Structures are given as C-alpha cells and as structure tokens.
Amino acid sequence: MDAVLDFLFELRQNNNRDWFDQNRKRYQASKAETEQLVDQLIAGINAFDELGPLSAKQSMFRLFRDARFSKDKSPYKNNFGGFIAHGGRKVGNAGYYIHIQPGESFIGGGMWRPDSQRLAKVREAIAEDASRFHAVNNDPDFKKWFGAFGGEAVKTAPRGYKKDHPEIELLRLKSFTGIKALTDNELCAPDFVATALTGFKALSPLVKLLNRVTAGIEA
C-alpha cells in the first residue's frame, strides 16, 4: 500500500483536476490495489460473518467529491474507503469499514448514522434487553481492539425515553461504531490482511447484533 499512500499524500497537496489528470494512471493503479485489498477482506470476513454475494465495487466509496453544497470545493477526497456489508454499502446494514489515508488510516464498523427506522429498532432493542449490547462492550477481544462502541449522541434523551432511563447512555447514541487507528507502517505490513481480519472478527459481535435487531428493514 506504499504507492497508494504516496498517491493520496500528493493528491492532498495538489487537489485539483489538472494534477489529477496528469496522474490518472497512478489513481487507477491505487484504486485497483485498494479494490484487491477489499476483495481479500470480503473473502476473509465471510469466514465468520455471512456477507452473501459481494464485491469491492459494491463496497468502495468514490474518490470524487460532490462539492455543490460544501464550502470546500476540492474535487477529490484525500482517502480511499470501503464499507463491507451484506448487500453493499448503500443498503444500510451494519458492516465493516476500512479507511486509507496517510497518517489517518483506521479500521472499524458498525452503524454510522443509521436511518430513522434502524435507529428506532436499535433503541427498542436496547430498552428491551441491553445485556446483549453490554456483552459486546465487555467482550475481551472487542475491548482490546475498539475499547467500547459509541458515536454521536443526542444531548438529553431521545423522544419516547425518559432522561432517567437506566440505559440512557446507550439510548442517547445516534451511531454505534467501533474504531481502531492504524499507522502507515501497520497498513503497509505484509500481514496487514490477517491483522485487519482479526480486528474485524472482534468487531463482528456488534455487527451481527445490529443486523439482527434491524432485520427486515429495506433501504
């Protein structure tokens, strides 16, 4: 992944169409290498979580930014990202994420900003039996890799729940994710795929739980 990181580093310094056009072959090579990595991760994840038919192309995010409604008019992102989930990244299921960016790479996953239906289902599941969620956070492998799951939260209590609910800290969450930062050396190590899969396997109890409690909701 050294060449991928080099490309992204230089793209950050030259985020314009002229430079990109001059380096399009490097982009295509970097994209292909990243897709190959994501395909390897998909194959590995299938050993402990059934993803169904899935490819890197269904999982990768575009490098090209939609800057129409942003103050930042840079035409390209400074990273490659892939969200590996049953049905692909657009469906809304919980899954596994890899972020490749010089000095800021990480692996993680879960559900980030789920739609209102999925969020309501997760909160209902927490209110009904939060022990399943605490079991994830207390799992030694999960704690080793991700500490605890979490994310953005409402300030007080979500609608329909009291501020003094015994599980209010979980109910306040709007995202349910675990994140593990990676150094550039870790990302470029020969055994990175095996290392990432070990982390994703530790994350799988959260992903499976979120998908169970939101099963049946369509995108």
C-alpha positions as YAML, in Angstrom:
chain: A
units: angstrom
residues:
- id: 1
  name: MET
  ca: [0.00, 0.00, 0.00]
- id: 2
  name: ASP
  ca: [3.02, 2.31, -0.05]
- id: 3
  name: ALA
  ca: [2.23, 3.52, -3.57]
- id: 4
  name: VAL
  ca: [-1.40, 4.12, -2.58]
- id: 5
  name: LEU
  ca: [-0.37, 6.25, 0.40]
- id: 6
  name: ASP
  ca: [2.14, 8.16, -1.75]
- id: 7
  name: PHE
  ca: [-0.58, 8.93, -4.30]
- id: 8
  name: LEU
  ca: [-3.02, 10.10, -1.62]
- id: 9
  name: PHE
  ca: [-0.36, 12.23, 0.08]
- id: 10
  name: GLU
  ca: [0.45, 14.01, -3.18]
- id: 11
  name: LEU
  ca: [-3.26, 14.35, -4.00]
- id: 12
  name: ARG
  ca: [-3.76, 16.19, -0.72]
- id: 13
  name: GLN
  ca: [-1.05, 18.65, -1.77]
- id: 14
  name: ASN
  ca: [-2.43, 19.02, -5.31]
- id: 15
  name: ASN
  ca: [-6.19, 18.62, -5.05]
- id: 16
  name: ASN
  ca: [-7.06, 19.95, -8.50]
- id: 17
  name: ARG
  ca: [-8.17, 18.50, -11.82]
- id: 18
  name: ASP
  ca: [-5.02, 19.35, -13.75]
- id: 19
  name: TRP
  ca: [-2.78, 17.41, -11.37]
- id: 20
  name: PHE
  ca: [-5.28, 14.55, -11.20]
- id: 21
  name: ASP
  ca: [-5.46, 14.25, -14.99]
- id: 22
  name: GLN
  ca: [-1.67, 14.12, -15.16]
- id: 23
  name: ASN
  ca: [-1.66, 11.36, -12.52]
- id: 24
  name: ARG
  ca: [-4.73, 9.42, -13.63]
- id: 25
  name: LYS
  ca: [-2.76, 6.22, -14.19]
- id: 26
  name: ARG
  ca: [-1.49, 6.39, -10.60]
- id: 27
  name: TYR
  ca: [-5.08, 6.84, -9.43]
- id: 28
  name: GLN
  ca: [-6.24, 3.85, -11.43]
- id: 29
  name: ALA
  ca: [-3.40, 1.70, -10.08]
- id: 30
  name: SER
  ca: [-4.09, 2.83, -6.50]
- id: 31
  name: LYS
  ca: [-7.80, 2.18, -6.89]
- id: 32
  name: ALA
  ca: [-7.13, -1.29, -8.29]
- id: 33
  name: GLU
  ca: [-4.77, -2.15, -5.42]
- id: 34
  name: THR
  ca: [-7.31, -0.95, -2.86]
- id: 35
  name: GLU
  ca: [-10.11, -2.92, -4.52]
- id: 36
  name: GLN
  ca: [-7.91, -6.02, -4.41]
- id: 37
  name: LEU
  ca: [-7.39, -5.44, -0.68]
- id: 38
  name: VAL
  ca: [-11.13, -5.02, -0.09]
- id: 39
  name: ASP
  ca: [-11.86, -8.21, -2.03]
- id: 40
  name: GLN
  ca: [-9.40, -10.06, 0.21]
- id: 41
  name: LEU
  ca: [-11.10, -8.65, 3.29]
- id: 42
  name: ILE
  ca: [-14.53, -9.68, 1.97]
- id: 43
  name: ALA
  ca: [-13.30, -13.24, 1.47]
- id: 44
  name: GLY
  ca: [-11.85, -13.31, 4.98]
- id: 45
  name: ILE
  ca: [-14.90, -11.82, 6.67]
- id: 46
  name: ASN
  ca: [-17.09, -14.44, 5.03]
- id: 47
  name: ALA
  ca: [-15.37, -17.00, 7.24]
- id: 48
  name: PHE
  ca: [-17.09, -15.56, 10.34]
- id: 49
  name: ASP
  ca: [-19.96, -13.40, 9.03]
- id: 50
  name: GLU
  ca: [-22.10, -14.30, 6.01]
- id: 51
  name: LEU
  ca: [-21.98, -11.38, 3.58]
- id: 52
  name: GLY
  ca: [-23.62, -13.02, 0.59]
- id: 53
  name: PRO
  ca: [-22.53, -12.15, -2.95]
- id: 54
  name: LEU
  ca: [-20.39, -9.02, -2.56]
- id: 55
  name: SER
  ca: [-17.54, -7.32, -4.41]
- id: 56
  name: ALA
  ca: [-15.17, -4.46, -3.73]
- id: 57
  name: LYS
  ca: [-17.01, -2.36, -6.32]
- id: 58
  name: GLN
  ca: [-20.19, -2.62, -4.21]
- id: 59
  name: SER
  ca: [-18.22, -1.60, -1.12]
- id: 60
  name: MET
  ca: [-15.87, 1.19, -2.22]
- id: 61
  name: PHE
  ca: [-16.70, 4.88, -1.94]
- id: 62
  name: ARG
  ca: [-15.97, 7.19, -4.85]
- id: 63
  name: LEU
  ca: [-12.87, 9.38, -4.65]
- id: 64
  name: PHE
  ca: [-14.74, 12.20, -6.37]
- id: 65
  name: ARG
  ca: [-16.46, 14.67, -4.05]
- id: 66
  name: ASP
  ca: [-19.87, 16.26, -4.52]
- id: 67
  name: ALA
  ca: [-18.90, 19.82, -3.61]
- id: 68
  name: ARG
  ca: [-22.11, 21.52, -4.74]
- id: 69
  name: PHE
  ca: [-23.31, 22.26, -1.21]
- id: 70
  name: SER
  ca: [-19.94, 22.47, 0.54]
- id: 71
  name: LYS
  ca: [-17.66, 25.41, 1.26]
- id: 72
  name: ASP
  ca: [-14.75, 23.10, 0.45]
- id: 73
  name: LYS
  ca: [-14.68, 22.93, -3.35]
- id: 74
  name: SER
  ca: [-11.83, 20.42, -3.55]
- id: 75
  name: PRO
  ca: [-12.84, 17.97, -6.29]
- id: 76
  name: TYR
  ca: [-11.36, 14.85, -4.64]
- id: 77
  name: LYS
  ca: [-11.28, 13.14, -1.28]
- id: 78
  name: ASN
  ca: [-7.91, 12.52, 0.33]
- id: 79
  name: ASN
  ca: [-8.69, 8.90, 1.16]
- id: 80
  name: PHE
  ca: [-9.96, 5.58, -0.11]
- id: 81
  name: GLY
  ca: [-12.73, 3.97, 1.89]
- id: 82
  name: GLY
  ca: [-14.66, 0.74, 1.73]
- id: 83
  name: PHE
  ca: [-17.73, -0.33, 3.72]
- id: 84
  name: ILE
  ca: [-18.19, -4.09, 3.65]
- id: 85
  name: ALA
  ca: [-21.76, -5.12, 4.44]
- id: 86
  name: HIS
  ca: [-24.38, -7.60, 3.29]
- id: 87
  name: GLY
  ca: [-25.99, -6.09, 0.19]
- id: 88
  name: GLY
  ca: [-23.28, -3.46, -0.29]
- id: 89
  name: ARG
  ca: [-22.51, -0.09, 1.22]
- id: 90
  name: LYS
  ca: [-25.75, 1.60, 0.10]
- id: 91
  name: VAL
  ca: [-28.21, -0.80, 1.76]
- id: 92
  name: GLY
  ca: [-27.91, 0.48, 5.34]
- id: 93
  name: ASN
  ca: [-26.88, -2.72, 7.08]
- id: 94
  name: ALA
  ca: [-24.18, -2.79, 9.75]
- id: 95
  name: GLY
  ca: [-20.78, -3.73, 8.40]
- id: 96
  name: TYR
  ca: [-17.01, -3.34, 8.39]
- id: 97
  name: TYR
  ca: [-15.12, -0.24, 7.27]
- id: 98
  name: ILE
  ca: [-11.55, 0.39, 6.12]
- id: 99
  name: HIS
  ca: [-10.23, 3.93, 5.73]
- id: 100
  name: ILE
  ca: [-6.93, 4.51, 3.91]
- id: 101
  name: GLN
  ca: [-5.36, 7.94, 4.36]
- id: 102
  name: PRO
  ca: [-1.76, 8.91, 5.10]
- id: 103
  name: GLY
  ca: [-1.38, 9.24, 8.87]
- id: 104
  name: GLU
  ca: [-5.12, 8.79, 9.45]
- id: 105
  name: SER
  ca: [-5.98, 5.22, 8.40]
- id: 106
  name: PHE
  ca: [-8.25, 3.05, 10.53]
- id: 107
  name: ILE
  ca: [-10.50, 0.02, 10.55]
- id: 108
  name: GLY
  ca: [-13.89, -0.04, 12.20]
- id: 109
  name: GLY
  ca: [-17.53, -0.64, 11.60]
- id: 110
  name: GLY
  ca: [-21.00, -0.99, 13.00]
- id: 111
  name: MET
  ca: [-23.70, 1.50, 12.05]
- id: 112
  name: TRP
  ca: [-22.84, 5.16, 11.45]
- id: 113
  name: ARG
  ca: [-25.85, 7.49, 11.45]
- id: 114
  name: PRO
  ca: [-28.44, 4.80, 10.65]
- id: 115
  name: ASP
  ca: [-31.75, 5.91, 9.15]
- id: 116
  name: SER
  ca: [-34.63, 6.66, 11.50]
- id: 117
  name: GLN
  ca: [-36.18, 3.19, 11.16]
- id: 118
  name: ARG
  ca: [-32.98, 1.36, 12.01]
- id: 119
  name: LEU
  ca: [-32.15, 3.77, 14.82]
- id: 120
  name: ALA
  ca: [-35.61, 3.24, 16.33]
- id: 121
  name: LYS
  ca: [-35.17, -0.55, 16.12]
- id: 122
  name: VAL
  ca: [-31.78, -0.42, 17.84]
- id: 123
  name: ARG
  ca: [-33.15, 1.76, 20.63]
- id: 124
  name: GLU
  ca: [-36.11, -0.56, 21.09]
- id: 125
  name: ALA
  ca: [-33.70, -3.49, 21.40]
- id: 126
  name: ILE
  ca: [-31.61, -1.61, 23.98]
- id: 127
  name: ALA
  ca: [-34.69, -0.75, 26.04]
- id: 128
  name: GLU
  ca: [-35.94, -4.35, 25.83]
- id: 129
  name: ASP
  ca: [-32.66, -6.10, 26.67]
- id: 130
  name: ALA
  ca: [-29.49, -4.04, 26.91]
- id: 131
  name: SER
  ca: [-27.48, -7.00, 28.21]
- id: 132
  name: ARG
  ca: [-26.70, -8.02, 24.61]
- id: 133
  name: PHE
  ca: [-25.09, -4.64, 23.96]
- id: 134
  name: HIS
  ca: [-23.17, -4.65, 27.23]
- id: 135
  name: ALA
  ca: [-21.91, -8.14, 26.38]
- id: 136
  name: VAL
  ca: [-20.33, -6.72, 23.22]
- id: 137
  name: ASN
  ca: [-18.58, -3.94, 25.13]
- id: 138
  name: ASN
  ca: [-17.40, -6.41, 27.78]
- id: 139
  name: ASP
  ca: [-16.02, -8.92, 25.29]
- id: 140
  name: PRO
  ca: [-12.23, -9.07, 25.84]
- id: 141
  name: ASP
  ca: [-11.38, -9.12, 22.12]
- id: 142
  name: PHE
  ca: [-13.72, -6.22, 21.37]
- id: 143
  name: LYS
  ca: [-12.29, -4.19, 24.26]
- id: 144
  name: LYS
  ca: [-8.74, -4.93, 23.13]
- id: 145
  name: TRP
  ca: [-9.36, -3.66, 19.62]
- id: 146
  name: PHE
  ca: [-12.02, -0.98, 19.99]
- id: 147
  name: GLY
  ca: [-12.41, -0.14, 23.67]
- id: 148
  name: ALA
  ca: [-16.17, 0.37, 23.51]
- id: 149
  name: PHE
  ca: [-18.64, 1.14, 20.76]
- id: 150
  name: GLY
  ca: [-20.15, 4.59, 20.59]
- id: 151
  name: GLY
  ca: [-20.60, 7.63, 18.39]
- id: 152
  name: GLU
  ca: [-22.64, 10.79, 18.17]
- id: 153
  name: ALA
  ca: [-25.39, 11.17, 20.75]
- id: 154
  name: VAL
  ca: [-28.39, 13.37, 21.48]
- id: 155
  name: LYS
  ca: [-27.84, 15.84, 24.32]
- id: 156
  name: THR
  ca: [-30.55, 14.65, 26.69]
- id: 157
  name: ALA
  ca: [-32.90, 11.75, 25.84]
- id: 158
  name: PRO
  ca: [-34.38, 10.61, 22.53]
- id: 159
  name: ARG
  ca: [-38.08, 11.10, 22.02]
- id: 160
  name: GLY
  ca: [-40.11, 8.44, 23.82]
- id: 161
  name: TYR
  ca: [-37.50, 7.71, 26.51]
- id: 162
  name: LYS
  ca: [-37.08, 9.26, 29.96]
- id: 163
  name: LYS
  ca: [-33.91, 11.04, 30.99]
- id: 164
  name: ASP
  ca: [-33.56, 8.71, 33.98]
- id: 165
  name: HIS
  ca: [-33.86, 5.50, 31.94]
- id: 166
  name: PRO
  ca: [-31.27, 3.02, 33.29]
- id: 167
  name: GLU
  ca: [-29.81, 2.61, 29.78]
- id: 168
  name: ILE
  ca: [-29.96, 6.28, 28.82]
- id: 169
  name: GLU
  ca: [-26.27, 6.41, 27.82]
- id: 170
  name: LEU
  ca: [-26.82, 3.75, 25.16]
- id: 171
  name: LEU
  ca: [-30.20, 5.15, 24.15]
- id: 172
  name: ARG
  ca: [-28.69, 8.57, 23.52]
- id: 173
  name: LEU
  ca: [-26.40, 7.22, 20.80]
- id: 174
  name: LYS
  ca: [-27.09, 8.06, 17.16]
- id: 175
  name: SER
  ca: [-24.22, 5.91, 15.86]
- id: 176
  name: PHE
  ca: [-22.97, 2.53, 17.04]
- id: 177
  name: THR
  ca: [-19.40, 2.11, 15.87]
- id: 178
  name: GLY
  ca: [-16.00, 0.82, 16.91]
- id: 179
  name: ILE
  ca: [-12.80, 2.35, 15.51]
- id: 180
  name: LYS
  ca: [-9.15, 1.28, 15.64]
- id: 181
  name: ALA
  ca: [-6.49, 3.66, 14.32]
- id: 182
  name: LEU
  ca: [-3.71, 2.31, 12.10]
- id: 183
  name: THR
  ca: [-0.23, 3.61, 11.47]
- id: 184
  name: ASP
  ca: [1.08, 3.79, 7.93]
- id: 185
  name: ASN
  ca: [3.53, 1.01, 8.80]
- id: 186
  name: GLU
  ca: [0.72, -1.25, 10.02]
- id: 187
  name: LEU
  ca: [-1.26, -0.64, 6.85]
- id: 188
  name: CYS
  ca: [1.73, -1.46, 4.64]
- id: 189
  name: ALA
  ca: [2.85, -4.53, 6.60]
- id: 190
  name: PRO
  ca: [2.88, -7.86, 4.69]
- id: 191
  name: ASP
  ca: [0.48, -9.39, 7.22]
- id: 192
  name: PHE
  ca: [-2.00, -6.49, 7.20]
- id: 193
  name: VAL
  ca: [-4.92, -8.50, 5.79]
- id: 194
  name: ALA
  ca: [-4.59, -11.08, 8.57]
- id: 195
  name: THR
  ca: [-4.31, -8.32, 11.17]
- id: 196
  name: ALA
  ca: [-7.35, -6.46, 9.85]
- id: 197
  name: LEU
  ca: [-9.39, -9.66, 9.77]
- id: 198
  name: THR
  ca: [-8.52, -10.34, 13.40]
- id: 199
  name: GLY
  ca: [-9.88, -6.89, 14.24]
- id: 200
  name: PHE
  ca: [-12.98, -7.36, 12.12]
- id: 201
  name: LYS
  ca: [-13.67, -10.71, 13.79]
- id: 202
  name: ALA
  ca: [-13.54, -8.95, 17.17]
- id: 203
  name: LEU
  ca: [-15.98, -6.39, 15.77]
- id: 204
  name: SER
  ca: [-18.36, -8.99, 14.34]
- id: 205
  name: PRO
  ca: [-20.49, -9.44, 17.50]
- id: 206
  name: LEU
  ca: [-21.54, -5.77, 17.26]
- id: 207
  name: VAL
  ca: [-22.21, -6.00, 13.51]
- id: 208
  name: LYS
  ca: [-24.25, -9.19, 13.88]
- id: 209
  name: LEU
  ca: [-26.24, -7.82, 16.81]
- id: 210
  name: LEU
  ca: [-27.12, -4.60, 14.96]
- id: 211
  name: ASN
  ca: [-28.17, -6.54, 11.88]
- id: 212
  name: ARG
  ca: [-30.30, -8.94, 13.92]
- id: 213
  name: VAL
  ca: [-32.24, -6.20, 15.67]
- id: 214
  name: THR
  ca: [-32.80, -4.27, 12.41]
- id: 215
  name: ALA
  ca: [-33.54, -7.27, 10.20]
- id: 216
  name: GLY
  ca: [-36.30, -6.79, 7.62]
- id: 217
  name: ILE
  ca: [-35.77, -3.07, 7.04]
- id: 218
  name: GLU
  ca: [-35.09, -2.28, 3.38]
- id: 219
  name: ALA
  ca: [-33.07, 0.63, 2.03]
...
